[in-house]
């Protein structure tokens, strides 16, 4: 696997596109949706980096999906590697008015966050269900796999020495009260006062979240330089007739021990409401659009 060095340089806060050299249009209070003013919770933008096609051993208890009890060439997908602007993201400030013909509502997409681990014997079955749902819903469903908790801990010897945990997955595991694997969050929405959803209910609950519209739109602009490994660009977000821009810069090099493969990495950006933590829009793009 191609080795890369990850260096992150992210401008804090959300700045308005089209800033002048000396200043840019900002407002003192975080921009909020509606007219609730100070009593209304702001939205935030998160940008995560995930990786697909990681071959590493996985415990498995279901012979219908793969070898048991040790699936040595298991392919881990959607694995969260890092959060580019922090676990909880950036507050929206400033904004540029959208054009009159750029206010049409768009499809509200769904994010499934799968809490998993390589020692979890039931997790391959859950991942297979997620794969089936992705086949059904295509680009209306995105997946992030969080390796966290006791089933994600590396062992000191043997097949399971890899450590796929990261600070953001660990923080989310604790924040949302995850106590077992596999379990998921679906847009971090509460279903009958319960946010955690067992894998057996993913199909039904994801189905409930589909076919909705939102005024929140997310787009990416990026440039990846394969020779130097530099990825830079912007995530742009439209909310209630205003556009906001978040710049980012990622540098990759061939000398690191993380073993991340740029060809298999993706950026996932999502907007959520701070008080409820519910996600209102999500988009994904390849880090390297020219991948083979």
C-alpha positions, 0 to 999 in steps of 0.5 A: 500500500502506498504510504503517505504523510498526512499534514493538515492545514485548515483555516479555523472558522468558515470564511466567505468566498471572495474575501479581499486581501485585507478583509472579508465579510463576516458577522459577529454572531454565528449564522442561524437558520430561521429567525430564532436569533440568539435562542436558535442553535447554529449549524456546524460543518464537519469535514472527515477523511475516510479510506476504503479497501483496507485489507486486514484480519477481522473476527467473524461469526457468520459463515454466510458472509465470509470465513470464520472465526478469523477472516484474514483478508477482510476488506475494511471500507469507509474507515474514518482516518481523521477529522479535518476541522475537529470532531464537532466542526466549524461554526458558520460566520459571514456569508454571501447571498445566493443568486435568485436561481440558486435557491432550489431545494435539493435531495437530503442525503443520509449518513450511516455511522457504523461503530465497529471493530476488528474483534467484533464477531457480528460486525461483518454481517452489519457491514454487509447490510450497509453495503446492500443499502448503499447499492440500493440508495447509491449517492443518497447514502454515505457511510462512515465506519468508526473503529472505537471501543473494546472491540477495536482495541489492538492486541499485542501479538497475533492477527489483530495488532492493527490500530484503526482507532482515532480521536474523533471516533473515540470521542463520538463513541463516548458522546453517543453512549455506544456500549456494543457493536455493531450499532449505528447512527443514522443522520444522528437522528433520534427515533422514538428518543433513541439515537442508537440503531441496531444493524437489524433496523438500519434498512427500515430507519434509513428508508424513513429518512429518504425522499426528503428535501432540504435547502442545504447544499454542499459542494467540493472544489479541489485540486490534487497534485499526485507528484507532491501529494498536495490536496487543497480546495474548499467545501462550500455550503448553501444554507437559506440563501447564503453561501459559506466557504471552508478552505482546506489543505492536505499534504501527502508524502510517501514516507509515513507509517500510517499506510493510508492510500490516497487512491482509496481516500475520500472526503465526507462533509456534513452539516449538523445542528449543534443542539440536537446533533442531527445531520441535515446534509452530507456529501462525499468526494474522492480525494484523488479524482484521477485514481486508477 
